[in-house]
Amino acid sequence: MSLTMSDAARDASMSFDQRYRAIDSRDARFDGQFVTAVRSTGIYCRPSCPARTPKPSNVTFYPTSAAAHEAGYRACKRCLPEAAPGSPQWNLRGDTAGRAMRLIADGVVEREGVPGLASRLGYSPRHLTRLLTAELGAGPLALSRAHRAQTARMLLVGTDLSAADVAFSSGFASVRQFNDTIREVFGMPPTELRARRPASRHLDPPAPGVTIDLALPYRGPFDADGLFAWMAARAVSGTEVATASSFARTLRLPHGPVWFELRLDETGRVRLRAALTSLADLSTLVTRARRLFDLDADPVAVDESLAQHPELAPLVTALPGLRVPGAADPHEMLIRAMVGQQITVVAARTALTALTAALGEEAPAFADMMPPGAPVPRLFPTMAAIAERGHEVLRGPAARIRAITGAAAALADGTLTLTTGDDAVEQRAALLAMPGIGPWTADYVRMRVLADPDVFLPGDVAVRSGAAAAGLPSEPRPLTEWAARTAPWRSYLTAHLWRAVPPKPAPARRTAASVPSEARDQASTSSPTADGGLS
């Protein structure tokens, strides 16, 4: 019996035999999905480790490296399991464990402690610890510690930051705690771990103002061209700069503004260049960048599953490794979605650029990061600024403007919460309760903010147009019924249908609209016949 990634990805609790077949074949597609602990050696490995396959009687599989740490194992020095991409399960799963893992990766435990994480999830710290230990083999402190160790390894191998900078950038409270953790997890001190990086790896001096330059691992194939085209079509001038091979922007993080750029290098690796106000935000930035480019996705599982349907097989063959863009900032994502309701991508981009130019704060510290002759970069406006002055800048129906400024006010004062750790059903209900937000907006935000892989937008104009081009039903109800067979990957189905829209001739000045517009929210306050678009 063969083991397919689509079957495995649908079931978070793979059997022992399935996992053992994966490690016996050294299948790299499973790296990051689980780790293999070997009792006879006291180490744990990624599934593709080139070492001799251990006997089944000596093997224990763990869902996270933290669980292996807690059981007394250390990381393999040969395959370095912490260097694998993250597990797609934390986006696929909407339960407490999945939500907790997303928040831990975003640095919530470092900033707010376990009580803050537990409060966000609606549990007491003690109950959350029991729940995660039972489900993942480790409590929130151990899971956060493993994430810090993973970040530290990446920085030790990928940068020339001092040990102290690596320690605090990774979220450790002290250099001593950092040293002890690295020794315990990897079985060697930080200096030895850094010395083991490939001798051929030359770290160029960072550009002026650039703090780091890192390679971000991902599972191939990877549709980079599609991602960069998406970003280029929606780039908000002043805040974002996008080309056919790179995307850069400013962003607010807990300890101050940052600038970052994602690009492909000559070997096909995704590289993150960044300048930060505080190195304490580095781990959070890496997590946000990975989510923005969907780098923890399992494209083989997605493509295998979708290609089983004859109507979709040509789309998958043409665009292997298609990704669904995430969101760098949840609050910003909601405003961008609301501004983009039922207008073209170009119109939404124009409106958001005007909003940023009028209300966004300048970020002169990152001026050197901008192209020659470009104005001083700006940060996307705060929710408080949009709530207070958005009506002065936004154009369109008064009810729509009130809806946008009202949502910004609710986000600013905490009446409405929107985070990567939200329960999907509760988030959708909270958004639908807001004036001017309908099913399309709520579901689109869920797709982008939660990185939910199973969202479908049947009322979306471009989705219906792409469906018709692919030979699928084009009316919402039969299309929804057909799409159900592609669960749990309906977000990727949506993305494929967006890309399948037949191109329309457009004036040269509108070439940025070549990527189809998507939004059609029946609850929008603007014209129901308008084509949708979003940023």
C-alpha positions as CSV (number, residue, x, y, z in Angstrom):
1,M,0.0,0.0,0.0
2,S,1.5,3.3,-1.1
3,L,1.4,6.4,1.1
4,T,0.3,9.6,-0.5
5,M,0.7,13.0,1.0
6,S,-2.9,13.9,0.4
7,D,-4.1,11.0,2.5
8,A,-1.6,11.8,5.3
9,A,-2.4,15.5,5.3
10,R,-6.1,14.8,5.7
11,D,-5.3,12.8,8.9
12,A,-3.2,14.5,11.5
13,S,-3.0,11.1,13.3
14,M,-1.1,9.0,10.8
15,S,-0.6,5.4,11.8
16,F,2.8,4.2,13.0
17,D,3.1,2.1,9.9
18,Q,2.5,5.1,7.6
19,R,5.1,7.1,9.4
20,Y,7.6,4.3,9.4
21,R,7.2,3.9,5.6
22,A,7.9,7.6,5.3
23,I,11.1,7.4,7.2
24,D,12.2,4.2,5.6
25,S,11.9,5.9,2.2
26,R,13.5,9.1,3.5
27,D,10.6,11.1,2.1
28,A,11.4,14.8,2.5
29,R,7.8,15.7,1.9
30,F,7.1,14.7,5.5
31,D,9.8,16.9,7.0
32,G,8.3,19.2,9.6
33,Q,5.2,17.1,9.9
34,F,6.5,14.9,12.7
35,V,9.9,13.8,14.2
36,T,11.3,10.4,14.7
37,A,12.8,9.7,18.2
38,V,15.2,6.7,18.4
39,R,15.6,5.1,21.9
40,S,18.9,3.4,21.1
41,T,20.6,6.7,20.3
42,G,18.6,9.2,22.3
43,I,18.2,11.5,19.3
44,Y,15.3,12.6,17.1
45,C,15.4,13.2,13.4
46,R,13.4,14.5,10.5
47,P,11.8,11.8,8.3
48,S,14.3,12.4,5.5
49,C,17.4,11.9,7.7
50,P,20.0,10.0,5.7
51,A,21.1,7.9,8.6
52,R,20.3,4.2,8.7
53,T,16.6,3.5,9.3
54,P,16.2,2.4,12.9
55,K,14.3,-0.8,13.9
56,P,10.6,-0.2,14.5
57,S,11.0,-1.4,18.1
58,N,13.3,1.5,18.8
59,V,11.2,4.2,17.3
60,T,8.7,6.7,18.8
61,F,7.0,9.3,16.6
62,Y,6.2,12.8,18.0
63,P,4.1,15.5,16.5
64,T,6.5,18.3,17.6
65,S,10.2,18.6,18.4
66,A,9.1,20.0,21.8
67,A,7.5,16.7,22.7
68,A,10.8,14.9,21.8
69,H,12.7,17.4,24.0
70,E,10.3,16.7,26.9
71,A,10.9,13.0,26.5
72,G,14.6,13.5,26.8
73,Y,15.8,13.4,23.2
74,R,18.1,15.8,21.4
75,A,18.1,16.9,17.8
76,C,20.1,14.9,15.2
77,K,23.3,16.8,14.3
78,R,23.2,15.3,10.8
79,C,19.7,16.2,9.6
80,L,18.9,19.1,12.0
81,P,15.1,18.6,12.2
82,E,14.7,22.3,13.3
83,A,15.8,23.4,9.8
84,A,12.6,21.8,8.2
85,P,9.7,24.0,7.1
86,G,6.8,24.3,9.6
87,S,4.0,21.8,9.7
88,P,0.9,22.7,7.6
89,Q,-1.2,21.0,10.2
90,W,-1.4,24.2,12.3
91,N,-3.2,26.0,9.6
92,L,-5.3,22.9,8.6
93,R,-6.4,22.4,12.2
94,G,-8.8,24.9,13.7
95,D,-8.8,23.3,17.2
96,T,-7.1,24.7,20.3
97,A,-3.8,23.0,19.5
98,G,-3.6,24.5,16.0
99,R,-4.6,28.0,17.2
100,A,-2.1,27.8,20.1
101,M,0.7,26.8,17.7
102,R,0.0,29.8,15.4
103,L,0.0,32.2,18.4
104,I,3.2,30.7,19.9
105,A,4.9,31.1,16.5
106,D,3.9,34.7,16.5
107,G,5.7,35.3,19.8
108,V,2.7,35.6,22.2
109,V,4.3,33.5,25.0
110,E,7.4,35.7,24.9
111,R,5.4,38.9,25.0
112,E,2.4,37.9,27.2
113,G,3.5,34.7,28.9
114,V,1.4,31.5,29.2
115,P,-1.4,33.5,31.0
116,G,-1.7,35.8,27.9
117,L,-1.8,32.8,25.5
118,A,-4.4,31.0,27.7
119,S,-6.5,34.1,27.9
120,R,-6.5,34.5,24.1
121,L,-7.7,30.9,23.7
122,G,-10.3,31.1,26.5
123,Y,-8.7,28.7,29.0
124,S,-6.9,28.9,32.3
125,P,-3.1,28.4,32.0
126,R,-3.3,25.1,33.9
127,H,-6.0,23.7,31.7
128,L,-4.3,24.9,28.5
129,T,-1.0,23.2,29.6
130,R,-2.9,19.9,30.3
131,L,-4.7,20.1,26.9
132,L,-1.6,20.8,24.8
133,T,0.5,18.2,26.7
134,A,-2.1,15.6,26.0
135,E,-2.5,16.6,22.4
136,L,1.0,17.6,21.4
137,G,3.2,16.0,24.0
138,A,4.4,19.3,25.4
139,G,2.9,22.3,27.2
140,P,3.0,25.9,26.0
141,L,6.3,26.8,27.7
142,A,8.0,23.8,26.1
143,L,6.5,24.5,22.7
144,S,7.6,28.1,22.9
145,R,11.1,27.0,24.0
146,A,11.3,24.7,20.9
147,H,10.3,27.6,18.7
148,R,13.0,29.8,20.2
149,A,15.6,27.1,19.6
150,Q,14.5,26.7,16.0
151,T,14.9,30.5,15.5
152,A,18.2,30.5,17.2
153,R,19.6,27.7,15.0
154,M,18.4,29.6,11.9
155,L,20.2,32.8,13.0
156,L,23.4,31.0,14.1
157,V,23.7,29.3,10.7
158,G,22.3,32.0,8.5
159,T,23.7,35.2,10.0
160,D,26.9,36.6,11.7
161,L,24.9,38.1,14.6
162,S,26.7,37.9,17.9
163,A,25.6,35.2,20.3
164,A,23.9,37.8,22.5
165,D,22.0,39.2,19.6
166,V,20.9,35.7,18.5
167,A,19.8,35.0,22.1
168,F,17.6,38.0,22.4
169,S,16.4,37.9,18.8
170,S,15.2,34.4,19.4
171,G,13.2,35.4,22.5
172,F,15.5,34.1,25.3
173,A,15.5,36.1,28.5
174,S,19.3,35.7,29.0
175,V,22.4,34.5,27.2
176,R,22.8,31.8,29.8
177,Q,19.3,30.4,29.1
178,F,20.1,30.5,25.4
179,N,23.3,28.6,25.8
180,D,21.7,26.0,28.1
181,T,18.8,25.4,25.6
182,I,21.1,25.1,22.6
183,R,23.2,22.6,24.4
184,E,20.2,20.6,25.5
185,V,18.3,20.6,22.2
186,F,21.2,20.2,19.8
187,G,23.8,18.5,22.0
188,M,26.4,21.2,21.3
189,P,27.2,24.8,22.3
190,P,26.1,27.7,20.0
191,T,29.6,28.2,18.7
192,E,29.9,24.6,17.6
193,L,26.5,24.8,15.9
194,R,27.5,27.9,14.0
195,A,30.8,26.3,13.0
196,R,29.0,23.4,11.4
197,R,27.3,25.5,8.7
198,P,28.6,24.7,5.2
199,A,32.1,26.1,4.6
200,S,31.0,27.3,1.2
201,R,28.3,29.6,2.7
202,H,29.6,33.1,2.5
203,L,27.6,35.8,4.3
204,D,27.8,39.0,2.5
205,P,27.9,42.1,4.6
206,P,24.4,43.4,5.0
207,A,23.3,46.5,3.1
208,P,23.1,49.8,5.0
209,G,20.4,49.5,7.7
210,V,19.7,45.8,7.0
211,T,19.8,43.7,10.2
212,I,19.5,40.3,8.7
213,D,19.4,38.3,5.5
214,L,18.0,34.8,5.9
215,A,17.0,31.8,3.8
216,L,13.5,30.6,4.6
217,P,12.9,26.9,4.0
218,Y,9.8,25.7,2.1
219,R,8.4,22.6,0.5
220,G,8.5,22.6,-3.3
221,P,7.2,23.1,-5.9
222,F,6.7,26.8,-5.4
223,D,4.8,29.2,-7.7
224,A,6.9,32.2,-6.9
225,D,5.9,34.0,-10.1
226,G,2.2,33.9,-9.1
227,L,2.9,35.2,-5.6
228,F,5.0,38.1,-6.9
229,A,2.4,39.0,-9.5
230,W,-0.4,39.0,-6.8
231,M,1.7,41.3,-4.6
232,A,2.6,43.6,-7.5
233,A,-1.0,44.1,-8.5
234,R,-2.0,45.1,-5.0
235,A,1.1,46.9,-3.7
236,V,0.1,50.1,-1.8
237,S,2.5,52.8,-2.9
238,G,4.6,54.2,-0.2
239,T,4.2,51.1,2.1
240,E,4.9,48.3,-0.4
241,V,7.3,47.9,-3.4
242,A,6.7,44.8,-5.6
243,T,8.5,43.6,-8.7
244,A,8.3,40.4,-10.8
245,S,10.8,38.8,-8.4
246,S,10.6,40.6,-5.1
247,F,8.2,42.1,-2.5
248,A,9.1,44.6,0.2
249,R,7.1,46.6,2.7
250,T,7.1,48.4,6.0
251,L,5.2,46.9,9.0
252,R,4.4,47.6,12.6
253,L,5.5,44.9,15.0
254,P,5.2,44.9,18.9
255,H,8.6,46.6,19.5
256,G,8.5,49.0,16.6
257,P,8.4,49.4,12.8
258,V,10.3,47.0,10.5
259,W,11.1,46.9,6.8
260,F,11.4,43.5,5.1
261,E,11.9,42.1,1.6
262,L,11.1,38.6,0.3
263,R,12.8,37.5,-2.9
264,L,14.2,34.4,-4.7
265,D,18.0,34.0,-4.9
266,E,19.9,32.5,-7.7
267,T,19.5,29.0,-6.2
268,G,15.7,29.3,-5.9
269,R,15.7,29.9,-2.1
270,V,13.3,32.3,-0.6
271,R,15.4,35.0,1.2
272,L,14.2,37.4,3.8
273,R,16.1,40.7,4.1
274,A,15.0,43.0,7.0
275,A,15.7,46.1,9.0
276,L,14.2,46.1,12.5
277,T,13.8,48.7,15.2
278,S,14.3,45.9,17.7
279,L,15.8,42.4,17.2
280,A,13.2,41.2,19.7
281,D,10.7,41.3,16.8
282,L,12.8,39.1,14.5
283,S,11.1,35.8,15.3
284,T,7.7,37.4,14.9
285,L,8.8,38.8,11.6
286,V,10.0,35.5,10.3
287,T,6.6,33.9,11.2
288,R,4.7,36.8,9.5
289,A,6.8,36.5,6.4
290,R,6.3,32.7,6.2
291,R,2.5,33.1,6.6
292,L,2.4,35.9,4.0
293,F,4.0,33.6,1.3
294,D,2.4,30.4,2.6
295,L,5.8,28.8,3.1
296,D,4.5,26.1,5.5
297,A,2.1,24.7,2.9
298,D,2.3,21.1,1.6
299,P,2.0,21.7,-2.1
300,V,2.4,18.0,-3.0
301,A,-0.5,17.1,-0.8
302,V,-2.6,19.9,-2.3
303,D,-1.7,19.2,-5.9
304,E,-2.2,15.5,-5.5
305,S,-5.7,16.0,-4.1
306,L,-6.9,18.6,-6.6
307,A,-5.4,16.8,-9.6
308,Q,-7.6,13.8,-8.8
309,H,-10.5,15.8,-10.4
310,P,-10.3,15.8,-14.2
311,E,-11.5,19.4,-14.4
312,L,-8.7,20.6,-12.2
313,A,-5.8,18.5,-13.4
314,P,-4.9,20.9,-16.2
315,L,-4.9,23.8,-13.8
316,V,-2.6,22.0,-11.3
317,T,-0.3,20.8,-14.1
318,A,0.0,24.4,-15.4
319,L,0.6,25.9,-11.9
320,P,2.3,23.4,-9.6
321,G,2.9,24.6,-6.0
322,L,0.3,27.4,-6.1
323,R,0.2,29.3,-2.8
324,V,-2.6,31.3,-1.1
325,P,-1.1,34.6,0.2
326,G,-1.5,35.2,3.9
327,A,-1.7,38.5,5.8
328,A,1.2,40.4,7.4
329,D,-1.2,42.3,9.7
330,P,-4.7,41.0,10.5
331,H,-6.2,44.5,11.2
332,E,-4.8,45.9,8.0
333,M,-6.1,42.9,6.1
334,L,-9.7,43.6,7.2
335,I,-9.5,47.3,6.1
336,R,-7.9,46.3,2.7
337,A,-10.7,43.8,2.2
338,M,-13.4,46.3,3.0
339,V,-12.0,49.0,0.8
340,G,-11.7,46.5,-2.0
341,Q,-15.3,45.3,-1.9
342,Q,-16.9,45.4,-5.4
343,I,-14.3,47.6,-7.0
344,T,-11.4,46.7,-9.2
345,V,-7.9,45.8,-7.9
346,V,-6.6,49.1,-9.5
347,A,-9.3,51.2,-7.8
348,A,-8.7,49.5,-4.4
349,R,-5.0,50.1,-4.7
350,T,-5.6,53.7,-5.6
351,A,-7.9,54.2,-2.6
352,L,-5.5,52.5,-0.2
353,T,-2.5,54.4,-1.5
354,A,-4.4,57.7,-0.9
355,L,-5.4,56.5,2.6
356,T,-1.8,55.7,3.4
357,A,-0.4,58.9,2.0
358,A,-2.8,61.0,4.1
359,L,-2.9,59.0,7.4
360,G,0.2,56.8,7.4
361,E,3.3,57.7,9.4
362,E,6.6,58.3,7.7
363,A,9.3,55.8,8.4
364,P,12.5,57.7,7.6
365,A,14.7,55.0,9.2
366,F,14.0,52.8,6.2
367,A,14.5,55.4,3.5
368,D,17.7,53.7,2.3
369,M,15.7,50.5,1.6
370,M,13.5,52.2,-1.0
371,P,14.4,52.4,-4.7
372,P,16.4,55.5,-5.8
373,G,14.2,58.6,-6.1
374,A,11.3,57.0,-4.1
375,P,9.6,59.0,-1.4
376,V,10.2,58.3,2.3
377,P,8.4,55.0,3.1
378,R,5.3,55.1,5.2
379,L,3.5,52.7,7.5
380,F,0.0,51.6,6.8
381,P,-2.3,53.9,8.9
382,T,-3.2,52.8,12.4
383,M,-6.8,51.7,13.2
384,A,-7.1,54.7,15.4
385,A,-6.1,57.1,12.6
386,I,-8.6,55.5,10.1
387,A,-11.4,55.6,12.7
388,E,-10.8,59.3,13.4
389,R,-9.9,60.7,10.0
390,G,-10.8,58.0,7.4
391,H,-13.9,59.8,6.4
392,E,-11.8,62.7,5.2
393,V,-9.9,60.5,2.7
394,L,-12.1,57.6,1.7
395,R,-14.4,58.1,-1.3
396,G,-17.7,56.3,-2.1
397,P,-21.1,55.7,-0.5
398,A,-21.4,57.2,3.0
399,A,-22.6,53.9,4.4
400,R,-19.5,52.2,3.1
401,I,-17.2,54.8,4.6
402,R,-19.0,54.5,7.9
403,A,-18.6,50.7,7.8
404,I,-14.8,51.0,7.3
405,T,-14.2,53.6,9.9
406,G,-16.5,51.7,12.3
407,A,-14.5,48.5,11.9
408,A,-11.3,50.4,12.4
409,A,-12.7,51.9,15.6
410,A,-13.8,48.5,16.9
411,L,-10.3,47.1,16.2
412,A,-8.7,50.1,17.9
413,D,-10.7,49.9,21.1
414,G,-10.7,46.1,21.3
415,T,-14.4,45.7,20.7
416,L,-13.5,43.6,17.7
417,T,-10.5,41.2,18.0
418,L,-8.8,39.8,14.9
419,T,-5.8,37.5,15.3
420,T,-4.2,34.5,13.7
421,G,-5.3,32.4,16.8
422,D,-9.0,33.1,16.5
423,D,-11.5,30.4,16.3
424,A,-12.7,30.4,12.7
425,V,-16.4,30.2,13.5
426,E,-16.3,32.8,16.1
427,Q,-14.2,35.1,14.0
428,R,-16.6,34.8,11.1
429,A,-19.6,35.5,13.3
430,A,-17.9,38.6,14.9
431,L,-17.2,40.0,11.4
432,L,-20.7,39.4,10.1
433,A,-22.1,41.2,13.1
434,M,-20.3,44.4,11.9
435,P,-22.1,46.8,9.6
436,G,-21.0,46.6,6.0
437,I,-19.3,43.2,6.3
438,G,-20.9,40.3,4.5
439,P,-20.0,36.6,3.8
440,W,-17.4,37.3,1.1
441,T,-15.4,39.7,3.3
442,A,-15.6,37.5,6.4
443,D,-14.6,34.4,4.5
444,Y,-11.8,36.2,2.6
445,V,-10.4,37.5,5.8
446,R,-10.5,34.1,7.3
447,M,-8.6,32.7,4.3
448,R,-5.9,35.3,4.6
449,V,-5.6,35.9,8.3
450,L,-6.0,32.4,9.6
451,A,-4.4,30.8,6.5
452,D,-7.4,28.5,6.5
453,P,-6.8,26.1,3.6
454,D,-10.5,25.2,3.2
455,V,-12.3,28.5,2.4
456,F,-14.4,28.8,-0.8
457,L,-15.9,32.0,-2.2
458,P,-18.8,30.9,-4.4
459,G,-20.3,34.5,-4.8
460,D,-16.9,35.8,-6.1
461,V,-17.2,37.1,-9.6
462,A,-13.7,35.9,-10.6
463,V,-14.1,32.5,-9.0
464,R,-17.3,32.0,-11.0
465,S,-15.6,33.2,-14.2
466,G,-12.7,30.9,-13.6
467,A,-15.0,28.0,-12.8
468,A,-16.8,28.4,-16.1
469,A,-13.5,28.5,-18.0
470,A,-12.5,25.2,-16.2
471,G,-15.7,23.5,-17.1
472,L,-17.2,23.7,-13.6
473,P,-20.7,25.0,-12.7
474,S,-20.6,28.8,-12.6
475,E,-23.7,29.5,-10.4
476,P,-23.0,29.7,-6.6
477,R,-25.1,26.8,-5.3
478,P,-24.0,24.1,-7.8
479,L,-20.4,25.4,-7.7
480,T,-20.4,25.2,-3.9
481,E,-21.7,21.7,-4.0
482,W,-19.0,20.7,-6.5
483,A,-16.3,22.4,-4.5
484,A,-17.1,20.4,-1.4
485,R,-15.4,17.4,-3.0
486,T,-12.0,19.2,-2.8
487,A,-12.0,19.7,1.0
488,P,-9.8,20.4,2.9
489,W,-8.1,22.4,0.1
490,R,-10.9,24.7,-1.1
491,S,-8.7,27.9,-0.6
492,Y,-6.3,26.5,-3.1
493,L,-9.2,25.6,-5.4
494,T,-10.3,29.3,-5.1
495,A,-6.8,30.4,-6.0
496,H,-6.7,28.2,-9.1
497,L,-10.0,29.5,-10.3
498,W,-8.8,33.1,-9.8
499,R,-5.8,32.2,-12.0
500,A,-8.1,30.4,-14.6
501,V,-10.1,33.6,-15.4
502,P,-9.6,34.2,-19.2
503,P,-7.6,37.4,-19.7
504,K,-9.4,40.5,-20.8
505,P,-7.9,43.1,-23.1
506,A,-7.0,46.2,-21.1
507,P,-5.4,49.5,-21.8
508,A,-1.7,49.6,-21.1
509,R,-2.2,51.9,-18.1
510,R,-4.2,49.1,-16.4
511,T,-1.7,46.3,-16.8
512,A,-1.6,46.0,-13.0
513,A,-5.2,44.6,-13.2
514,S,-4.1,41.6,-15.2
515,V,-4.4,39.5,-12.1
516,P,-8.2,39.0,-11.8
517,S,-10.2,40.9,-9.3
518,E,-11.9,38.7,-6.8
519,A,-14.4,40.3,-4.4
520,R,-18.1,40.3,-4.7
521,D,-19.7,40.8,-1.3
522,Q,-23.5,40.6,-1.5
523,A,-23.7,42.6,1.8
524,S,-21.6,45.5,0.4
525,T,-23.1,48.9,0.4
526,S,-21.9,49.6,-3.1
527,S,-23.4,48.7,-6.5
528,P,-24.3,44.9,-6.7
529,T,-23.3,45.0,-10.4
530,A,-19.8,46.2,-9.8
531,D,-16.9,43.9,-10.4
532,G,-15.0,43.2,-7.2
533,G,-11.4,43.7,-6.4
534,L,-9.1,43.6,-3.4
535,S,-5.7,44.3,-2.1
